[in-house]
Amino acid sequence: MSRPEQPARKPRAPRRMARLGLGAVRLLFTKEHNMMFAEWHRPHRVLVAVMAVATGALACRDTTTPRESSRAAITEPHFTLGVGFTSTPVGRGNLGTFHVQSKADGYDVELKSHDDTDIAVANIAIAAGGTSGWHKHPGPVLVVVKTGTLTFYYGDDPTCSPTVRPAGSSFVEEGGVVHIARNEGAVEATTVATYFAPKGAATRIDEPAPGNCAF
């Protein structure tokens, strides 16, 4: 029994166009070339659109696996993250350069900045057993401990000796000094921090563990 005659197939588009069959590819051709391909391209718009979406998805797909991405994020450099640490901004403004000298009633205070300076204020809370993570600041920070007790360790101290800051104490953190604040007590510790920072700069810079402490 002879097979029924098969209907004639439509001629295939040129291989070169099949490889470049994206609607966006028209932007890469001259006006003359686009006119030459218009008749072939028009009947295949739906197919071309599907090819464009599929090709775009493949081209944009991140080839880094989640495990690789996670590994890259935590190995270079080894930044330490805060645990149970919350910083809530209160306000920030630009003071520019300034020189303030006050001698009211014999009380002599002087504040001076040679560079354009922002002043920022934040409320900070560290849960019991929590830590700020190793970090530094671009300028000095005025700190008041409201509740609880914080213990500070400094990256340039080879003995890793603790500095205890109880509620009611105030102190100044120097800019550029790598340190960590730990709540080694049983209750939450809270502070108010006033930052002096270059205009638009971050008030905190995360740092890798310096290696002088066991944590």
N, C-alpha and C positions, 0 to 999 in steps of 0.2 A: 504494500500500500504506500503510495507516494505521499510525502508530507505536504500539507497545504503551503502554498506559497507565502513566505513571510513578507509583511509590508516593508517597504523600503525605509531604512533608517535615515533620520535627518543627519546631514553632515555635521561632524564634530567641529567645535571651535578650535582654532589653532592652539597647539600646546603652549606657546608662549603666553597667550592670553589666559589660558586655563590656570597657569601658575600665578598670573597677576590679576585674577578676576575679582578684585575688591573695588567697591565703588569709590573708595578714597584714593585708589591708585590713579584715578583720572587726573588728580592734581599734579601728578608727576609727569604727565605727558604734555606735549604741545597741543595747541588747538587743532592743528591739522591731524595729528594722530587720534585725538578724541573723536573727530568726525569720521575717521576711517572705521573705528571700532563701535560707533553708536548703534548701527543696525544689528550687530551680533549681541551687544550688551543688553538691549531693550527687552527681548523675550526672556531673559534669565535674571531679572531683577530679584525675584524672590530667592532663587538659589544663591545669587551673589550676596544678598543680605545675610543669609544663613552662614555662608562661608566667612563673611566679615566678622560676625559675632564669634564664631568658633575660633577663627584665627586670632582675633583680638584677645580672647580668653587665654589661649595658649601662650601668646606673646607676653601678656601681662602677668601670668601666673608666677608667683614667687617660688623659685626652685629650692629655697632653703626650707628644710623640714622644721616643724615646731621644736624638735629637740635641738637642732643645730642653732636655731635662732635663740633659744633660751641659753644654750651654752655660750654663745658669743656675747650675750648681754651680761653674763656674770663673771666672765674670766678676764676680760681686758677692758679696763683695769678692774681690780677686785674692790669695787666700792662696797662699803658696808651700809646697810639700810637700818633705819630706825625701827624699833619694835615697841608698840604701845605708845607711839610718839605722835602728838597732834599739835600743829601750829596753825592758829587762826588769825589771819591778818585783821588788824583794827583800823589802820589807815597808813597812808604814805603820801609824802609831798616833797617837792624840791625846794631846797634852801639855798642852792647856789654855793658860791664861796662866801664865807662869813668870818667875822672876828668880833666876838662879844666879850666885853670885859665889864664885870659888875663888882662894885665895891659898896653896896648898900649896907649901912650901919656897921661898917668894918668887916663885912663878910666878902672876901675877895675870890671871885670865880672868873675864869677865862676859858672861852671856847673859841677854837680857830680852825678853819679849813681852807687850805690853799686851792683845792679842786672842787669842781661842781658836785654838790652832795645832795643825796636824797636822805630823808629821815623816815624810817618805817617803824611801826609799832605792831607787835603781835602778842597774843596770849598763847602760852605754851603749856601743854599738859603731858606728863609722862606717867603711865600706869605703873603700879607696883611691879617690880621686876623688869620694867621696860628700859629702853635705851634710845638715845638720840642718834646713834651711829656716829662713826668718825667723820668729822667735818671741820671746816674753818669758815671764817667770815672775811669779806673784803675790807672791812673797817672795824672800828671798835663797836662793842655792844654793851649797853647798860642793862643789867639784869637785876630784877627784884624777885626773890623767892617768896611767893604768897603762902603756899601750904606745902606740907611734906618736907622731905629732905632729898637733895641731889648730891651725888658724889661725882666729882670731875677727875678725869685722868688726861694727861697731856702727852702728845706724841714725841716730844723732845726730852721726856724724862725717862732715862734708862732704867730707873728703879720702879716705874709705874706706881708711884705713891699717890694715894687718894687725897683729894681736897674736898672736904665736906662743907656743903652750903645748906644750912637749916632754914626753916621758915623765918621770915623777918630780916634775912641778910640781903645785902646788895653788893654787887661787884661789877668789875669791868672785864669783859673778854677782849683781849687784844686781837686786832686784825691779823690774819695770816697764820695764826697759831692753830695747829691741828689738835683737836681734843674730842672727848666724848663725855656726855652726861649720862649717868646711870641712876636709876631709882632703885636703890638696894634696900628700901624700906618696905613696910607692909601696906602703905596707903598711897594714893595718887599724889604726885607733886605737881604744883602749878607755878608758873612764873610769868612775869611781864618783861618782854625784851624790847629795847629801843635800839634800832640799828642805824649806823652811819655807813652809807654805801655810795659808790659812784653813781651818777645819774643813770637810771634804767637798769642797773646791774642787779643780779640775784643777791639776796642777803645771806644765802648759805651756799657753800661749795662742798659737795660730798668728796670724801677722800678714802683711799684704801687704808686698811688697818696698818699702822706703822710697824707692828711686830714687836714693840717693847712690852706689850701686855699679853696675857694669856687669852684674852677675849678679842 
